[in-house]
Amino acid sequence: MRIIFAFALLIVAVYSETCNRHEECKNTICGTGAEIHCIFHTCTCTMAASSGATCTTLSDCHDRCSFGRQHHCIDGHCRCTHF
């Protein structure tokens, strides 16, 4: 099982669209309700955090993201990565 998981991560890493700004993300498609952002030079779909809290830094985001997703403070709003 671990081998399959590692292989899946490798495939995602190889096919991930890279970026410096979210405007450069042309091939990544997000589902309904998600927005695309450039996070750590990778085009990533994000969803608003459950409270829709505003933020200045990541430490301002106190909600929990579901399924182990990560918090990010983007354009003044707490968002969770969405896969």
HELIX and SHEET records of a PDB file:
HELIX    1   1 ARG A    2  TYR A   15  1                                  14    
HELIX    2   2 HIS A   22  GLU A   24  5                                   3    
HELIX    3   3 LEU A   58  ASP A   60  5                                   3    
HELIX    4   4 SER A   66  GLY A   68  5                                   3    
SHEET    1   A 4 GLU A  35  ILE A  39  0                                        
SHEET    2   A 4 THR A  42  ALA A  48 -1                                        
SHEET    3   A 4 HIS A  77  HIS A  82 -1                                        
SHEET    4   A 4 HIS A  71  ILE A  74 -1                                        
END                                                                             
